[in-house]
Amino acid sequence: MKAIRLIEPSLIERAPLQPIELPRPQVGPGQLLLRVRACGVCHTDLHTIEGDIIPPSYPITPGHQVVGVVEDVGGGVEGWQVGDRVGVPWLNRACGMCEHCVGGEENLCQQARFTGFHVDGGYAEFMLAEAHYALPLPDDLDDESVAPLLCAGIIGYRSLHKSDLQPGERLGLVGFGASAHLAIQVAIHWGCEVYVFTRSDGHRRLARKLGAVWVGGSEDRAPALLDRAILFAPVGTLVPVILAKIRPGGTLAINAIHLSSIPEMEYRLIYGERTLRSVANATRRDGVEFLQLAAEIPVRATTKTYALEDANQALLDMKHSRIDGAGVLQP
């Protein structure tokens, strides 16, 4: 089978991903063998490829927004059969026994393993998935449309909750890539006013199209103080900038697995019982809930497709904000 592998980290401008022929993986107990039909590209992939976050070993096949069809079922698997369409998210598996797992927060499990980071992911023609963590997919969403929902959508959904957002509140979205362009659809469904801060003209047009009441840059003053905000851009210098735009008692949630350093800032920016919170990974429950909600709203991803062998180009375009919405690889 063809797989796109990272041998060693490097800037995406140097095209570090390499196409390699590998044997088709063999299914083990509790696993599903999937034929990959689509895989979204994600900033976490980019952070892995460029060495911002380091996997346990190389080479690795990235990709964790995977739509596949079951080709084989391992021993002990229940609820899945050959021919089923399956979604594979970032969370590959967790220990199931620690206090985090028992409390429904397996995203914080210290033994958790992640798709395309600890185990090979979806930048390939075939891959293995843990059956217990695989997600059922809405029938009315095609492969290309549902792939970005499996990380960008799920983590955006968790970020909305971790921002303490209530129906009807004013929400700021800082950066408007794949995750934000899905989160805005949920927030508007909840009756919220959404303010978008982004530099890209294409992203600004998409934000207005999706219902943002105001669009501008992070340096601009919005028409009103925000109740909540989510920082999607991995830029720590924006934290004090956005805190200054949030009302007393409001919340800033940081949706980033990697963030540049947060600078020293004046206490007044967080004084007034403002909350600053990170968002770390997501649970299986987040995935199930979000996919059900996405089908009801319905949430629609704006996508740009690439051939599997063009993964370097897709990630380069994402890095430089040349994708409005989400990029998707198709084998």
N, C-alpha and C positions, 0 to 999 in steps of 0.2 A: 504494500500500500504506500501511497505518497503521504509524507508528513513534512510539516514546516517546523524545523528545529532551531532552537537557540543553543549554539555551542558554547559561546561565552558572551557576556554582556558587552554592549557597545552602543554608541549613539545610533538612533534609527536612520540618520542620514547616511550611515555607512552600510546600510542594508545587511545587518548581522544575521537575519533569519535565512536558513538554507533549506532548500528542498532535498529530502533524503527518502530513499526507498527502504521501508522497514517491513518485517513480517507482520501479518495481521495478528493483533493481540489475542490471546486465548482467555476465554472467560473463566473466572474462578467462582468459588462459593460466594453467594450474596451479590454477585455482579451481573451487569448487563453488558453485552457486546452491542455497540451501536454503529450503524452506518451513518456518518455525519451528513446532514443535509444543509445545514447553515451554522455559522458561528459568528457572533458579534465580536467586534474589536473593542477593547476597553482600555481606559487609561491605566488600569492595573497591569494589563499586558505590557504597556509601554514602560511603566516603572520597572517591571521585571527585566525587560529587554535592555534597558539602559542602565541597569544596576542600582537603581534607587532602593529596591528591595531585592534580597538575595535568596533564591531558592536553595534547598538543601544540597542539590547537586545539579550538574550539567552533564550532558545536554538535557533539555526539557522541551516538550511541545506545549506552547502556550494555548490559551483559549478556554473560556469558562462561561460562555453564553451560547450553549450548544443545543441545537435541535437535531435529534437523530431518530432513527427507526431501529427497533430491537431486531438484531440478527440472531442472537443466541442468549439463553438464560442460564445463569449458573445455579448450582445446587442451593436449595433452601429459599429460593426467591418465590415470593407470593405476590399476586396482584399485577404482574406484568407477563406478557406473552409475546412471542415472535410477531412482528408486524405493528406493534404499538408504537405510537409517536411519543417521544420522551423529551423533556427539557432537563438540561444539566446546568446547575448554577455554580457559583464560586465555591460554596461549601461542599466538599467531597464527602467528608465524614467527620464525626466527633466521637469522643470516648463513650458517651452515654451514661457515665457513672459519676462524674465530678459534680460539685455543687452547682456549677453553671449549667451543665446539661440537665440535671434533675430539676433545676429551676426554670427550664425553658429558655435558657440563654446559651445554647450550644455554640453560638457565634463567638463567645468569650472563652470557650474550652481551650486550655493550654495544649491539649493533644490534638486539636482540630487539624485537619488536612484539607488543602484547597486545590481545586481543579486548575490545571495548567501551571501549578507552582510546586506542589509536593508530588503530584502525579500528572502524567501526560494528559493534555487537554484536547480541544476540538479543532486545532489547526492541522487537521489530518482527515483522511478518508474514513478511518474507523477509530474508535476509542472505547475504553472501558469506563463504566459508571457504577457507583454503589447504588444498588436498587432502592435501598431505604431512603436515600436522599434525592433520588430522581423525582421530577415533578410532572404531573399530568398537565397537558396543554389544552387550551380552549380550541374547539374544533373550527371555529370561524376565523381564526387568525392563521395566515399562511406562514411558512417557515421563515421567510425573510422578515416579516413583521413581528413575529414573536421572539426571535433570537435576542434583540436588545432588551426585551422585558426581563430576561433571565438574570441580569446583573444590574444594568443601568436602571431598569424599572424597579426591581426589588429593593435595591439599596436606596433609591430615591424615595420609595414608599416608607422604608424604615426611617429615613431622615426626616420626613414629614412628621412622623410620630415623635421622634426624638427632639424635634424643634418645639414640641408642645403645642403645635398648631391646632387651633379651634376653628370650627366653621365660622365663616364671615370675617376672619381676621385679615390683616394686611401682611402679606408674605413677601420677603425679598429673596430672589434667586440670584446668586453671584456666580457668573459663568453659566453658559447656556449650551452645553454639549448634550450628549446622549441622555444622561440621567435627568438633567433639568427639563429637557423638552418633553419627558414623560411625566415628571412630577408635577409640572404646571397643569396638566390635564386633570390629575387627581385633585389638586388644590382648587381649581375652578369648579369642579364637580361638587366640592364641599362648600361652595359659595364664597370663596376667599378672593380678595383683590391681590393680584400678583404684580410685583415690580421686579423687573429684570435688569441686571447690571452686566453688561458684556461689551467687549470692544468690537467684535466682528459684525460687519454690516449684514452678512447673511444670517447670523444668529439673531440679530435684532429684528429682521424681517420675519423670521420664523416665530419669534416670541410674540410679535404683534398678531400674526396670523392665528396663533393658538390662544389668544385672549388676554395677553398682558395689558394692564391698564396704563402702564408707564414703562418706557425702556430708555436706558441711558448708560453712562459709564460709571465706574466705581468712584470717580472723582466728582460726579454730579450729585446735586442735592435733590432727593426725591420729593414729591409734593407733600408727603406726610411721613412721620416717624413710623417705622415698621414694628409690628407686634412680634414677628419671628423672621428669621432669615436662615438660609442654608448656603454655606460656602462650598461650591463645587470645584472652583479653581484651586489647584494645589499650591497656593501662594500665601505664605504666612503673613506677609506684610499687609494683606488685606484684612486681617482680623481686627486691628484697631480701627481701620477705616469703616468697616461695616458695623462694629459695635457703636460707633458714633451715630449711626442711623437708626438705632433700635431704642424704643421707649423703655423707661424704667419698668422692671418686671418682665421684660422680653427675653428672648432666647436666640442665640446664634449656635447652630449645629454645624459642625465641620464634617462634610462628607468627603473624606480623603484617606486612603491607606498610607499615603506619603505626602508630607507637607513641608515646604521650606520653613526655616526658623521663624517663629513669631517674635517680633521685636519687642523690646522693653516699651511699655506703654503706661500712660497715666492711669491711676486708680479710678479716676472719675468715669472712665469709659465703661467700667464694669460695675461701678457703684450704682446703687438704686436697685439692687437685687436682680440685676441682669444675670443670665446664665450662659456660660460658654461650655459647650459639650462636643466631644468627638462622637462619630458614628463608626462602629467597628463591625464590618462584615454584616451578615444577616442570618436569620434562622430559617429552618425549613417552613415554619409556620408563616413567616413573612412572605415566602414564595407562594405558598398555597393561597393565602389571603389576597395578595396583590394580583395574582393571575385571575382569580375569581372576580375581583373588582374591575380589573382591566377589561374583562369580557363584558361586564355589565355597563360600563360607562358609555361607549367603549373607548379605551386608550388606543391610539393609533401612532405607531412609530413612523417617523420620516427617515428613510434609509437610502444609502448609496451602496450598491453591491460591487464586490471585487471578486475576481477569481482567486482561488486558494494560493496560487503561486505569486499573486500580487500582494501578499500580506505586508511586506515591507512598505510598499507604496500606501496602502490603506492606513497604516500606523503613522507614516510621515504626514499624510493629509490630516489625520486627526490631531497630531501634535501642533500643526500650524493652522488649526481651525478652518480647514478647507472642506469639512463635512458639516452640512447643516442637518442635524439629527444624529444618526448613528451609522457607522460603517458595518457591513456584513460580508463575511467571506462565504463563498459557495464552492464546495469541491466540484 
